[in-house]
Amino acid sequence: MKRLLSILLIALLLLPLAAAQADQTAHIYIDEGLLTEEELQAIEARAQQIADTHQVGVYFVYVMSIEQITDYADQFMVETVTEENAVALFVNEAYYHFAHKGPLAEAVFTDSVCDGVLWETFRSVKDDNYRKVLSYFDAADGQLLAYQTNPDAQATAAETAAFTVPDYIARTKGGKPTLCDSAQLLSAAEAEALSKRLLAIGDAYRCDVVIATVSSLGYKSAEAYADDFFDYNGYGYDATPDETGTTRDGDGVLLLLSMEDRDFAISTSGYGITAFTDYGIQIYLENAFLPYLKQNDYANGFNIFADGCEYLLKEARSGTPFDVFTVSEQTANGKPVIADMAAMLTVEQVRDLSKQLKALGDKYRCDVVLVTDTEQWYDDGDKNAKRAYESGGYGYRDGNEDRGGILMFLSSGGQMGFYTDGFASKAFQGRGMYKFRQSILSALYERDEIRDALKAYTAKADEYLQAASDGHAINPINWIPVAIAAGIGVLLGRIPVSSMKRKLTDVYSKTEADSYLVPQSFRLTQNSDVLLNTRVSRTVRVTETTSSGGGGGRSGGGGFHGGSTTHTSSSGGTHGGHSGKF
């Protein structure tokens, strides 16, 4: 029955689409209104050009709400596709799927090419259906052209060839130029000095450091272009290219700039993935050099990028790659004093504040820590703080004595919470904890300044822990006076009530009020439902997103949870990195 329903849905879908394009073999099937008639004709002409040139059909199908997308694709390739070799991209609101037929299409459009090049190119175009679909056809054409030029390097594109560079440009150990300034952003003197600087860093830390500038990305995304430039041009310290000149997983980092739409991408490979973590790239490196690129100060921007690469490689080679957990001071138990996974602080702020919190922890033998995150596991901030404390392994231990600690939790959604353990529970209790929390809230929300809130956290934690060390907590609730006052209140209240009760001599209780109702006196003649008011509760849901090629950034709502996010390039190599606009 499901199979029959699927076939019926497919038939109903293809009927109006095919009717709209019945005059020739159609390569694009899409809902009316998504493209104009002129745009549809232009893309169809492009598809026909590809078919005539390469004898391979390239199809794009928007499948609407059909859930059995693979069944639909299989039937489409059999019943609709006329070419011997063809590839098709099927897309709906929730899924995408590639299908191909014929030996040539299978050889060219491997899974890595379909997912890493065709799909990435398609999804990289935003808010323009025409350019989005056309970029997919252009990418497919580029793959076919590359394959025919060099069948052993399926995804090689002419645009990613290392450009002819002047003799004064320094070359890596593998003989590749450290600087390919195709966009001509630097003077000859600037380019020569920069290339030698890149070479010195690469040789010192056994990791290629490369910069490339281009005028346009062609059909590729910045991420895919940077990955392919690195792999197909044979970069990677001590990497051995294959017979096509391609390397995979060689040690290196590459910065790519495209001037057409001011795109940039950082691609890491091999040891570069270890040295250049998501946090290191986006918080340390990009925050340093991107402001110069935005002002068109390319010489200084590139040199600051080189300085940042040198520092990150030095840190990694020393055994502690620069990361969200390593930039902070460590507790006595070896845990980060600050785990700024939501990137709310600058690197300098993390370093400065973690030293202060570390000093407090050592002074009172009690962890004083801060955790920020993009995630909220519970609606209650204090529960999130407890989870962060326990999962992070916090708690100062002195021999057999568990001294515990205090953890402040902040989420990018604006939630705050605290958790105390051991000795810290004695310092922060009752009304004292309420006053402690309010002093931080006033800075965090009234002045909207996290720096002031964290200053208050440090100062107040010192004050409260010192008081507890001296033998008294600040403003705890004393339950003895509370109990005495409650008892006196009950006693005093009973005296007048008892006196009034004694005066009610002719009053007795009734369990029901039936006697007050006159029989047949109530008649309902009309009724209606009237909505008096409504109340809708809204809760902000924070979700993690991954930006192109790397871990989530500060603007994307993504968080940093250590290490590098990786993906597979069209060559089959593994890359980390990040891309964006400048």
C-alpha positions in Angstrom: 0.0 0.0 0.0 2.8 2.4 0.9 4.6 1.6 -2.4 1.4 2.3 -4.3 0.9 5.6 -2.5 4.4 6.6 -3.2 4.0 5.9 -6.9 0.8 7.9 -7.0 2.4 10.8 -5.3 5.3 10.8 -7.7 2.9 10.7 -10.7 0.9 13.6 -9.3 4.0 15.6 -8.8 5.6 14.9 -12.2 2.4 15.5 -14.1 2.2 19.3 -13.8 6.0 19.7 -14.0 6.4 17.7 -17.1 3.4 19.5 -18.7 5.2 22.8 -18.1 8.3 21.7 -19.9 6.8 19.2 -22.5 8.5 20.8 -25.5 11.9 19.3 -24.8 13.9 17.0 -22.5 13.7 18.8 -19.1 16.5 18.7 -16.7 15.0 20.8 -13.9 11.7 20.0 -12.1 10.6 22.7 -9.7 7.4 24.2 -8.3 5.9 27.2 -10.1 6.9 30.5 -8.5 10.3 29.4 -7.3 11.9 30.6 -10.5 10.7 32.9 -13.3 10.2 31.6 -16.8 13.3 33.3 -18.0 15.4 31.8 -15.1 14.0 28.4 -15.9 14.9 28.7 -19.5 18.4 29.9 -18.7 19.1 27.0 -16.4 17.6 24.5 -18.9 19.9 25.9 -21.6 22.9 25.4 -19.2 21.8 21.8 -18.6 21.5 21.1 -22.3 24.9 22.6 -22.9 26.4 20.2 -20.3 24.6 17.2 -21.8 25.8 18.2 -25.3 29.4 18.7 -24.2 29.9 15.8 -21.9 27.1 13.4 -22.9 26.1 13.4 -19.2 22.7 14.6 -18.1 22.5 16.8 -14.9 19.2 17.0 -13.2 17.7 19.0 -10.4 14.4 18.0 -8.8 12.5 19.7 -6.0 10.3 16.9 -4.6 8.1 18.9 -2.3 6.6 16.8 0.6 7.4 13.3 -0.7 9.0 11.4 2.2 10.1 8.3 0.4 12.8 10.4 -1.4 15.0 7.4 -2.3 12.1 5.4 -3.9 11.2 8.5 -5.8 14.7 9.0 -7.0 15.1 5.4 -8.2 11.9 5.6 -10.2 12.8 9.0 -11.6 16.2 7.7 -12.9 14.5 4.8 -14.6 11.4 6.4 -16.0 12.4 10.1 -16.7 16.1 10.3 -17.4 16.9 9.7 -21.0 20.7 9.9 -21.1 22.9 6.9 -20.6 24.9 8.7 -18.0 23.3 11.1 -15.6 23.4 12.6 -12.1 20.4 14.1 -10.2 20.0 16.1 -7.0 16.7 15.6 -5.3 15.7 18.2 -2.6 12.8 18.7 -0.3 12.3 20.7 2.9 14.1 18.2 5.1 16.4 16.0 3.0 18.6 15.9 -0.1 19.6 12.8 -2.1 21.9 12.2 -5.1 21.3 9.5 -7.7 23.3 8.6 -10.8 23.3 6.1 -13.6 25.9 5.0 -16.1 29.6 4.2 -15.6 30.9 7.7 -16.4 28.5 9.4 -14.0 29.4 6.9 -11.3 33.2 7.5 -11.8 32.9 11.3 -11.7 30.2 11.9 -9.1 31.4 9.9 -6.2 29.9 10.3 -2.8 32.6 12.7 -1.7 32.1 14.8 -4.8 28.3 14.9 -4.5 28.4 15.7 -0.8 31.6 17.7 -0.6 31.3 19.7 -3.8 27.9 19.7 -5.4 25.8 19.9 -2.3 28.2 22.3 -0.5 28.1 24.6 -3.5 24.3 24.4 -3.7 23.7 25.1 0.0 26.4 27.9 0.2 24.2 30.2 -1.9 21.6 32.0 0.3 18.3 33.7 -0.6 18.6 33.4 -4.4 16.9 30.3 -5.9 18.2 31.0 -9.4 21.9 31.4 -8.4 21.5 28.4 -6.0 20.3 26.0 -8.7 22.6 27.4 -11.4 25.7 27.0 -9.1 24.8 23.3 -8.8 24.9 22.9 -12.6 28.1 24.9 -12.8 29.7 22.7 -10.2 28.7 19.5 -12.0 30.1 20.9 -15.2 33.4 21.7 -13.5 33.6 18.1 -12.1 33.0 16.7 -15.6 35.6 19.0 -17.2 38.2 18.2 -14.5 37.6 14.4 -14.9 38.0 14.6 -18.7 41.2 16.6 -18.2 42.6 14.3 -15.6 40.6 11.2 -14.8 42.8 10.2 -11.8 42.0 13.5 -10.0 38.2 13.6 -10.2 37.6 16.9 -8.4 40.5 18.9 -9.7 39.3 22.3 -11.1 41.4 24.7 -13.2 40.7 27.5 -10.7 42.5 25.7 -7.9 45.8 25.4 -9.7 48.7 27.1 -7.9 49.3 30.2 -10.0 52.5 31.0 -11.6 54.4 33.1 -9.0 57.5 35.2 -9.3 60.9 33.7 -8.5 61.3 35.7 -5.4 58.4 34.0 -3.7 59.6 31.5 -1.1 58.6 27.9 -1.5 57.7 25.2 1.0 59.9 22.1 1.6 57.8 20.4 -1.0 58.5 23.1 -3.5 55.2 24.9 -3.4 54.8 28.7 -3.2 54.0 29.9 0.3 52.1 32.9 -1.2 49.9 32.9 -4.3 48.7 36.5 -4.6 46.6 36.1 -7.7 44.4 39.0 -6.7 47.5 41.2 -6.5 46.8 42.7 -3.1 50.5 43.1 -2.1 53.4 45.0 -3.6 56.4 42.9 -4.7 58.4 43.8 -1.6 55.5 43.0 0.7 54.9 39.7 -1.0 58.6 38.6 -0.9 58.9 39.4 2.8 55.6 37.7 3.7 56.5 34.6 1.7 59.8 34.2 3.5 58.1 34.7 6.9 55.5 32.0 6.1 58.4 29.6 5.0 60.3 30.2 8.3 57.2 29.5 10.4 56.4 26.3 8.4 60.0 25.0 8.6 60.3 25.8 12.3 57.1 23.9 13.3 57.1 21.3 10.4 53.7 22.5 9.2 53.1 24.4 5.9 51.7 27.9 6.3 50.2 29.2 3.1 48.2 32.3 1.9 46.3 32.4 -1.4 44.3 35.3 -2.9 41.9 34.9 -5.9 39.6 37.2 -7.7 36.7 34.7 -7.7 35.7 31.3 -6.3 34.0 30.2 -9.6 31.4 27.6 -8.7 32.9 26.6 -5.4 32.3 27.6 -1.8 35.2 29.3 0.0 35.7 26.2 2.1 35.7 23.8 -0.8 38.1 26.1 -2.8 40.6 26.3 0.1 40.5 22.5 0.7 41.0 21.8 -3.0 43.7 24.4 -3.4 45.7 22.7 -0.6 45.2 19.1 -1.7 45.4 19.3 -5.5 48.5 21.6 -5.4 50.4 19.1 -3.2 50.7 21.1 0.0 51.5 19.5 3.4 54.9 19.4 5.2 56.7 16.2 4.3 53.6 15.0 2.4 54.2 12.8 -0.7 51.9 13.7 -3.6 50.4 10.9 -5.6 50.8 10.5 -9.4 48.4 13.3 -10.0 50.2 15.7 -7.7 47.5 15.5 -5.1 48.2 15.2 -1.3 45.8 14.1 1.4 46.1 14.9 5.1 49.4 16.7 4.8 50.4 18.9 7.7 49.5 22.5 7.0 47.2 25.6 7.3 46.0 27.8 4.4 44.3 31.2 4.4 42.2 31.9 1.2 40.8 35.2 0.2 38.4 35.7 -2.6 37.8 39.3 -3.6 34.6 39.0 -5.6 32.3 38.7 -2.6 35.0 39.2 0.1 35.0 35.6 1.2 37.7 34.0 3.3 38.4 30.5 4.4 41.0 28.8 6.7 41.7 25.2 5.8 43.7 23.0 8.1 45.0 19.5 7.4 47.0 16.8 9.2 48.8 18.3 12.2 47.2 21.6 11.4 43.9 20.2 12.6 45.5 19.6 16.0 47.3 22.9 16.2 44.4 25.1 14.9 41.4 24.2 17.0 38.0 25.8 16.3 38.4 28.0 19.3 42.0 29.0 18.3 40.9 29.9 14.8 37.7 31.8 15.5 38.5 33.5 18.8 42.3 34.0 18.7 43.3 34.0 15.0 40.3 35.6 13.2 39.7 38.3 15.9 43.3 39.4 15.3 43.7 39.6 11.5 40.2 40.1 10.2 39.8 43.7 11.4 42.8 44.6 9.1 41.3 42.8 6.1 38.0 44.6 6.6 39.9 47.9 6.3 41.7 46.6 3.2 45.0 46.7 5.1 46.1 43.3 3.6 49.9 43.5 4.3 49.3 44.0 8.1 46.4 41.5 8.1 48.5 38.8 6.5 51.5 39.4 8.8 49.2 39.3 11.9 47.8 36.0 10.5 51.4 34.7 10.3 52.1 35.8 13.8 49.0 34.0 15.1 49.9 30.8 13.2 53.4 30.9 14.8 51.9 31.3 18.3 49.3 28.5 17.8 51.9 26.1 16.3 54.3 26.9 19.2 51.6 26.2 21.8 50.7 22.9 20.0 54.2 21.7 19.7 54.7 22.4 23.4 52.0 19.9 24.1 49.0 22.2 24.9 47.2 23.3 21.7 45.4 26.6 22.2 41.8 25.6 23.0 38.8 26.6 25.1 40.0 24.5 28.0 43.7 25.3 27.8 43.8 29.1 27.5 42.5 29.3 31.1 44.4 28.7 34.4 43.8 25.2 35.8 42.3 24.3 39.2 44.3 22.2 41.7 42.6 19.2 40.2 43.7 20.1 36.7 40.3 21.4 35.4 39.9 24.8 33.6 39.0 27.6 35.9 37.1 29.1 33.1 35.4 27.0 30.4 34.2 29.8 28.0 32.4 27.5 25.5 30.0 30.3 24.5 32.9 32.7 23.7 31.5 35.5 25.9 35.0 36.6 26.8 38.0 37.7 24.9 41.2 35.6 25.3 42.7 38.4 27.4 39.7 38.4 29.7 39.8 34.7 30.1 43.5 34.8 31.0 43.2 37.7 33.4 40.0 36.5 35.2 41.1 32.9 35.4 44.3 34.0 37.3 42.1 35.8 39.8 39.8 32.9 40.3 42.7 30.5 40.5 44.2 32.7 43.2 40.9 32.5 45.2 40.8 28.8 44.8 44.3 28.3 46.1 43.7 30.8 49.0 40.6 29.1 50.3 41.3 25.6 49.1 38.0 25.7 47.3 37.4 25.8 43.5 36.0 29.1 42.2 35.1 28.6 38.5 33.0 29.9 35.6 31.4 28.0 32.8 29.6 29.5 29.8 27.8 27.5 27.2 25.3 27.8 24.3 23.4 24.9 25.7 20.8 24.9 28.5 20.0 21.4 29.7 17.3 22.5 32.1 15.0 25.5 32.5 16.6 26.1 35.9 20.0 27.9 35.9 21.1 26.3 39.2 20.4 22.9 37.8 22.6 23.7 34.8 25.3 24.9 37.1 25.2 21.6 39.0 25.4 19.6 35.8 28.4 21.7 34.6 30.1 21.3 38.0 29.6 17.5 38.1 30.4 16.8 34.5 33.4 19.0 34.6 34.9 17.1 37.5 35.2 20.2 39.7 35.8 20.2 43.5 39.0 21.0 45.5 40.4 18.0 47.2 43.0 18.3 50.0 44.1 14.8 50.8 41.0 13.0 52.0 39.1 16.2 52.6 36.6 17.3 49.9 36.6 21.1 50.0 34.2 21.5 47.1 33.7 24.8 45.3 31.4 27.3 43.7 30.5 27.4 40.0 28.8 30.2 38.1 27.0 29.2 34.9 26.1 31.6 32.1 24.3 30.6 28.9 24.3 32.6 25.7 20.5 32.6 26.1 20.8 34.9 29.1 20.5 32.3 31.9 22.5 32.4 35.1 22.9 29.8 37.8 25.1 28.8 40.8 26.1 25.6 42.4 28.0 25.2 45.7 29.6 22.2 47.2 31.6 21.4 50.3 33.1 24.3 52.1 31.5 26.7 49.6 28.1 25.6 50.7 28.8 27.0 54.2 30.0 30.3 52.7 27.0 30.8 50.4 23.7 30.1 52.1 20.4 31.6 53.0 19.9 35.3 52.5 23.6 35.7 52.0 23.4 33.6 48.8 20.4 35.8 47.7 22.4 39.0 48.2 25.4 37.4 46.4 23.2 36.6 43.4 21.5 40.0 43.3 24.9 41.8 43.3 25.9 39.9 40.1 22.5 40.2 38.4 22.5 44.0 38.8 25.8 44.2 36.8 24.8 41.5 34.3 21.3 42.7 33.4 20.8 46.3 34.6 24.1 47.5 33.1 24.3 44.6 30.5 28.0 44.3 31.1 29.5 40.9 31.6 32.9 42.4 32.6 31.3 44.1 35.6 29.3 41.0 36.5 32.5 38.9 36.6 34.3 41.5 38.7 31.4 41.3 41.2 31.6 37.5 41.1 35.3 37.6 42.0 35.1 40.3 44.7 32.0 38.9 46.3 33.3 35.3 46.3 36.5 36.5 48.0 34.3 38.3 50.6 32.0 35.4 51.3 34.8 32.8 51.4 36.8 34.9 53.8 33.8 35.3 56.1 33.3 31.5 56.1 37.0 31.0 56.9 36.7 33.3 59.8 33.9 31.2 61.2 30.7 33.0 60.2 28.7 33.1 57.0 27.2 36.4 55.6 23.5 36.8 56.4 22.5 33.2 56.7 19.0 32.3 57.8 18.9 31.7 61.6 16.0 29.3 62.0 15.8 29.6 65.8 14.4 33.2 65.7 12.1 32.3 62.8 10.7 29.3 64.8 10.2 31.4 67.9 8.5 34.2 66.0 6.2 31.7 64.2 5.2 30.1 67.5 4.4 33.5 69.2 2.3 34.5 66.1 0.3 31.3 66.4 -0.2 31.7 70.1 -1.3 35.4 69.9 -3.6 34.6 67.0 -5.5 31.9 68.9 -6.4 34.2 71.8 -8.9 36.6 70.0 -10.2 33.8 67.8 -11.0 31.6 70.8 -12.9 34.5 72.4 -15.0 35.1 69.3 -15.8 31.4 69.0 -17.2 31.2 72.5 -19.7 33.9 71.8 -21.3 31.9 68.9 -23.7 29.9 71.0 -26.5 29.4 68.4 -24.3 28.7 65.4 -23.5 25.3 64.0 -21.7 24.2 60.8 -23.4 22.9 57.7 -21.6 20.7 55.1 -23.8 21.8 52.2 -25.6 25.0 51.1 -28.8 23.4 49.7 -31.1 25.2 52.1 -30.1 28.6 50.7 -31.4 27.7 47.2 -35.1 28.4 46.4 -36.3 25.5 44.3 -36.8 26.2 40.6 -35.4 29.7 41.0 -32.3 29.2 38.7 -32.9 28.8 35.0 -30.2 29.0 32.3 -31.6 30.6 29.2 -28.5 31.5 27.2 -24.8 30.4 27.2 -21.8 31.3 25.2 -18.0 30.9 25.4 -16.2 34.2 25.7 -12.4 34.4 25.6 -11.5 37.0 28.2 -7.7 36.8 27.9 -4.9 34.6 26.8 -1.4 34.0 28.1 1.3 32.5 26.0 4.6 31.5 27.6 7.6 31.7 25.3 11.0 30.0 26.0 14.0 30.8 24.0 15.5 27.6 22.6 19.2 27.8 21.9 20.4 25.4 19.3 23.9 24.7 18.2 24.9 25.4 14.6 28.1 24.6 12.8 29.4 27.2 10.5 31.1 26.2 7.3 34.0 24.0 7.9 34.4 24.4 11.6 32.9 24.7 15.0 30.1 27.1 15.8 31.1 30.7 16.2 30.1 33.6 18.4 27.5 34.9 16.0 26.1 31.7 14.9 24.9 30.4 18.2 27.4 27.6 18.1 29.6 26.7 21.0 33.2 25.5 21.5 33.6 22.1 23.1 37.2 21.5 22.4 39.2 20.3 19.5 38.5 20.8 15.8 35.4 20.0 13.7 36.4 18.3 10.5 34.9 17.5 7.1 36.0 15.6 4.0 37.2 17.4 0.9 36.5 16.4 -2.7 39.9 14.6 -2.8 39.0 12.5 0.2 41.2 14.4 2.6 40.2 15.4 6.1 40.2 19.1 6.8 39.3 21.4 9.7 38.9 25.2 9.6 36.4 28.0 9.2 35.0 30.3 6.6 33.1 33.5 6.4 33.0 37.1 5.0 35.4 39.9 5.6 
